[in-house]
Amino acid sequence: MPSGSALALTKAGAEVPAIPGCVTQGETFDQLLRNIYEAVEGCLSVNVEDVEISPNDLVMEIAVTAVP
């Protein structure tokens, strides 16, 4: 690790255990964090054109935010 660095990150990976197959990686922690948001969005996105919605269905939009 270079002197003066708190963290030397060279390619890290992350997964969301609650969403099977939702994994990503990044060269830095910031990139990893951006990529995991994109991975979650991609894993949870649905092409509405391919889904038939009946009057009894409930459609919800979910926002994922970071908690410090």
N, C-alpha and C positions, 0 to 999 in steps of 0.2 A: 504494500500500500504506500503511495507517495506520502512523504512527510507533509504535515499540515492538513491532510485530508481527514475528514471525519468518516467518510465512506468512499470506498472505491468499488463501484458497481460496474461489472462487465457482463452484460446480458443476464437479466433476471427474468424469471417466469412467474406467472400468477394464475390461479384458477379460482373459480367460484364453485365451491362444493355443492351448493344448493341447485346449481344448473349444470347437469351432466354435460361434459364436452365443452364447457365454456372456459377456454384457456387462452393465454396470450403471453407475450414476452416484450421486453424493451431493453434498449442499451443503457438507459438511465432510469432512476426511480420515477422522475417526472414523465418520461415517455411510457413507462410501464403503467402508471396511473391513468394516463390518457387512453392507452390501449385497452385497459380493462373496462373502462366505461364503454368504449366502442364494442368490445366483445360482448358485454352484457346486453347492450342495445341490439346487436346483431342476433344474439341467441334468443331474445324475447320478441323480436319483430315478426310480424305476420303480414303476409301479402293479403290485404283485405279483399282484393278482387277474386281471390281463390276461395274465400270463405263465405258461405251463405249465412246471413244473420236473420234470425226470425224475430218476430215482435216480442217473444219471451226472453230473448238474449239480453245480457247486460254488457255493454262495451265500456271499458275503463282505460284511461291513460295513466301510466305509472311513471313517476319521475324517480330516478335514483340519484341521491346526493351523498356527499361525503360528510361524515360527522367527525369534527376534530377531537 
